[in-house]
């Protein structure tokens, strides 16, 4: 196997692993030798993902919501007790909200976005980073969004949370880079994963309208985003730190 894509004996936590990017990434890393600790609130599909991967690698799963700080602690403790270390953490779990103008964002929408999309990342790093410091190295990849780099009409609360993810990513990168713990973020354009399965995004017309905002005139395929995640996570990609990488078909080039 090419050394650039060799994750042999790397221990990886992935949240949001039951569907979408998380599930695809778990498959990619499993076939490249990583040992996995997977989590999701969707217990049924999490179990299905774990069972699929069990023939390829060592994998354990813990269900729960990333908005619960106790889950973040449990995932790290599981990685350490089962595999003795933690090398990589991918804080992927996230949710969108039904589209609407900024002045119609309710307290519940804002609180839920911050609880899952921001607190879920910060709780993860709170326990992941000390484990990596103890190990002498590590890499955290936070899944933000193109909405974390620019405006997102009808997605104000989501954009606010994803901008915050970029902020904490950059802050942690500066704090821990000298200790060989790196923190980066990936910021994808719209992609037809389960996060888009909500009112306002499901019709072909709505998705065509989203795609029209991209120079390539299409949405990102989930596998395309995951391929970029694999390259970012490569153990040989060892000098990337504090970056928020847009995978957007050229949207930010405009």
C-alpha positions as CSV (number, residue, x, y, z in Angstrom):
1,X,0.0,0.0,0.0
2,X,1.2,3.5,-0.8
3,X,2.6,5.0,2.4
4,X,0.5,8.2,1.8
5,X,-2.7,6.2,2.2
6,X,-1.5,3.7,4.8
7,X,-3.4,4.0,8.1
8,X,-2.1,0.7,9.6
9,X,-2.4,0.7,13.4
10,X,-3.8,4.2,13.5
11,X,-6.6,4.5,16.0
12,X,-9.4,6.7,14.8
13,X,-12.6,8.1,16.4
14,X,-15.4,9.0,13.9
15,X,-18.6,10.6,15.1
16,X,-21.6,10.6,12.8
17,X,-20.5,7.3,11.5
18,X,-23.8,5.7,10.7
19,X,-24.5,7.6,7.5
20,X,-23.1,10.0,5.0
21,X,-19.5,11.2,5.2
22,X,-18.8,9.4,8.4
23,X,-19.9,6.0,7.2
24,X,-17.9,6.3,3.9
25,X,-14.8,7.5,5.8
26,X,-15.0,4.6,8.2
27,X,-15.0,2.2,5.2
28,X,-12.1,4.0,3.6
29,X,-9.9,4.0,6.7
30,X,-10.8,0.4,7.6
31,X,-9.6,-0.9,4.3
32,X,-6.3,1.0,4.9
33,X,-5.6,-0.6,8.3
34,X,-7.1,1.8,10.8
35,X,-8.7,0.6,14.0
36,X,-12.0,2.4,14.6
37,X,-14.2,3.8,17.4
38,X,-17.4,4.8,15.8
39,X,-20.3,6.8,17.2
40,X,-23.8,8.0,16.1
41,X,-27.2,8.7,17.5
42,X,-28.6,6.4,14.9
43,X,-28.1,3.1,16.7
44,X,-29.5,0.8,14.0
45,X,-27.3,2.1,11.2
46,X,-24.3,2.4,13.5
47,X,-24.6,-1.3,14.2
48,X,-24.9,-2.0,10.5
49,X,-21.8,0.0,9.8
50,X,-19.9,-1.7,12.5
51,X,-20.9,-5.2,11.3
52,X,-19.9,-4.3,7.7
53,X,-16.4,-3.3,8.9
54,X,-15.8,-6.1,11.4
55,X,-14.3,-8.3,8.7
56,X,-11.8,-5.6,7.7
57,X,-10.5,-4.3,11.0
58,X,-11.0,-4.0,14.7
59,X,-14.0,-1.8,15.4
60,X,-16.1,-0.8,18.3
61,X,-19.1,1.5,18.5
62,X,-20.8,3.7,21.1
63,X,-24.2,5.2,20.4
64,X,-25.2,8.6,21.7
65,X,-25.5,12.3,20.9
66,X,-22.4,14.5,20.6
67,X,-24.3,17.2,22.4
68,X,-23.7,15.1,25.5
69,X,-20.3,15.7,27.0
70,X,-20.2,12.3,28.6
71,X,-20.2,10.7,25.1
72,X,-17.0,12.5,24.1
73,X,-15.3,11.2,27.3
74,X,-16.5,7.7,26.7
75,X,-15.3,7.6,23.1
76,X,-11.8,8.5,24.1
77,X,-11.8,6.1,27.1
78,X,-12.9,3.4,24.7
79,X,-10.1,4.1,22.2
80,X,-7.6,3.9,25.0
81,X,-9.0,0.8,26.7
82,X,-9.6,-1.1,23.5
83,X,-6.5,0.0,21.5
84,X,-4.2,1.7,23.9
85,X,-4.0,5.1,22.1
86,X,-5.8,7.7,20.0
87,X,-4.1,9.0,16.8
88,X,-6.9,10.6,14.8
89,X,-10.4,12.1,15.7
90,X,-12.9,13.1,13.1
91,X,-15.7,15.3,14.6
92,X,-18.1,14.7,11.8
93,X,-21.5,14.5,13.4
94,X,-23.7,17.5,12.5
95,X,-27.2,18.6,11.7
96,X,-28.8,21.2,9.5
97,X,-32.1,23.0,10.0
98,X,-35.1,23.7,7.9
99,X,-34.3,26.7,5.7
100,X,-35.7,30.1,6.7
101,X,-34.7,33.8,6.8
102,X,-32.5,35.0,9.7
103,X,-35.3,36.9,11.4
104,X,-37.3,33.6,11.7
105,X,-34.6,31.6,13.5
106,X,-36.1,30.4,16.8
107,X,-34.3,29.9,20.0
108,X,-34.8,26.2,19.7
109,X,-33.2,26.1,16.2
110,X,-30.3,28.2,17.4
111,X,-29.8,26.1,20.6
112,X,-29.9,22.8,18.7
113,X,-27.4,24.0,16.1
114,X,-25.0,25.2,18.7
115,X,-25.4,22.0,20.9
116,X,-24.7,19.5,18.1
117,X,-22.6,21.4,15.6
118,X,-20.4,23.4,18.0
119,X,-20.6,21.9,21.4
120,X,-20.2,18.4,19.9
121,X,-16.9,19.5,18.3
122,X,-15.7,21.3,21.4
123,X,-16.6,18.4,23.8
124,X,-14.8,16.1,21.4
125,X,-11.6,18.1,21.4
126,X,-11.8,18.5,25.2
127,X,-11.1,14.8,25.6
128,X,-9.4,13.9,22.3
129,X,-6.6,16.5,22.6
130,X,-5.3,15.4,26.1
131,X,-5.2,11.8,24.9
132,X,-3.1,12.9,21.9
133,X,-0.8,15.0,24.0
134,X,-0.2,11.9,26.2
135,X,0.6,10.0,23.0
136,X,2.9,12.6,21.7
137,X,1.1,13.2,18.5
138,X,-2.4,13.4,17.0
139,X,-4.6,15.0,14.4
140,X,-8.2,16.3,14.8
141,X,-10.3,16.9,11.7
142,X,-13.5,18.9,12.3
143,X,-16.2,18.8,9.7
144,X,-17.4,22.4,9.2
145,X,-19.1,23.5,5.9
146,X,-18.8,26.0,3.2
147,X,-21.3,27.8,5.4
148,X,-18.5,28.1,7.9
149,X,-16.5,30.3,5.5
150,X,-19.2,32.5,4.0
151,X,-22.8,33.4,4.1
152,X,-25.6,30.8,3.9
153,X,-28.9,32.3,2.9
154,X,-31.8,30.7,4.9
155,X,-29.2,28.9,7.0
156,X,-28.2,31.5,9.6
157,X,-28.1,29.3,12.7
158,X,-26.2,26.5,10.8
159,X,-23.8,29.1,9.4
160,X,-23.2,30.6,12.8
161,X,-22.3,27.2,14.3
162,X,-20.1,26.2,11.4
163,X,-18.2,29.5,11.5
164,X,-17.6,28.8,15.2
165,X,-16.2,25.4,14.3
166,X,-13.7,27.1,12.0
167,X,-12.8,29.5,14.8
168,X,-12.1,26.8,17.4
169,X,-10.2,24.8,14.8
170,X,-7.8,27.6,14.2
171,X,-7.5,28.4,17.9
172,X,-6.7,24.8,18.9
173,X,-4.2,24.6,16.0
174,X,-2.2,27.5,17.4
175,X,-2.4,26.2,20.9
176,X,-1.3,22.6,20.3
177,X,0.8,22.6,17.1
178,X,4.1,22.9,19.0
179,X,3.1,19.7,20.8
180,X,2.6,17.8,17.6
181,X,-1.2,17.8,17.8
182,X,-2.7,19.3,14.7
183,X,-6.2,20.5,14.1
184,X,-7.8,21.2,10.7
185,X,-11.3,21.5,9.3
186,X,-12.9,20.5,6.0
187,X,-15.6,22.8,4.5
188,X,-17.7,21.0,1.9
189,X,-20.3,22.5,-0.5
190,X,-23.8,20.9,-0.5
191,X,-23.7,17.1,-0.9
192,X,-26.7,14.8,-1.1
193,X,-26.2,13.0,2.3
194,X,-28.9,12.5,4.9
195,X,-28.3,16.0,6.2
196,X,-30.2,17.4,3.2
197,X,-33.2,15.1,3.7
198,X,-35.4,17.8,5.1
199,X,-38.1,20.2,3.9
200,X,-36.8,22.7,1.5
201,X,-33.9,20.6,0.2
202,X,-35.4,17.3,-1.0
203,X,-36.8,18.2,-4.4
204,X,-34.9,18.0,-7.6
205,X,-35.7,21.7,-8.2
206,X,-34.3,22.7,-4.9
207,X,-31.1,20.7,-5.4
208,X,-30.7,22.1,-8.9
209,X,-30.9,25.6,-7.4
210,X,-28.2,24.8,-4.9
211,X,-26.0,23.3,-7.7
212,X,-26.5,26.5,-9.8
213,X,-24.4,28.4,-7.2
214,X,-21.3,26.2,-8.0
215,X,-19.0,26.8,-11.0
216,X,-19.2,23.1,-11.7
217,X,-23.0,23.3,-11.7
218,X,-23.5,20.2,-9.5
219,X,-23.5,19.2,-5.9
220,X,-20.5,17.4,-4.4
221,X,-20.7,13.6,-4.4
222,X,-20.2,12.3,-0.8
223,X,-17.3,10.1,-2.0
224,X,-15.5,13.2,-3.4
225,X,-15.6,14.9,0.0
226,X,-14.5,11.7,1.8
227,X,-11.6,11.3,-0.6
228,X,-10.4,14.8,0.4
229,X,-10.8,13.8,4.1
230,X,-8.6,10.8,3.6
231,X,-5.9,12.9,2.0
232,X,-6.1,15.5,4.8
233,X,-5.8,12.7,7.4
234,X,-2.9,10.9,5.8
235,X,-0.2,10.3,8.4
236,X,2.3,11.7,5.9
237,X,0.3,15.0,5.5
238,X,2.1,16.1,8.6
239,X,2.6,19.9,8.2
240,X,-1.0,20.9,7.5
241,X,-2.3,22.7,10.6
242,X,-5.0,25.2,11.3
243,X,-6.5,25.0,7.8
244,X,-10.1,25.1,6.8
245,X,-10.2,23.4,3.4
246,X,-13.0,24.2,1.0
247,X,-14.2,21.3,-1.1
248,X,-16.6,23.2,-3.1
249,X,-16.3,22.8,-6.9
250,X,-14.9,26.3,-7.1
251,X,-17.5,28.3,-5.2
252,X,-14.9,30.2,-3.2
253,X,-13.0,31.1,-6.4
254,X,-15.7,33.6,-7.3
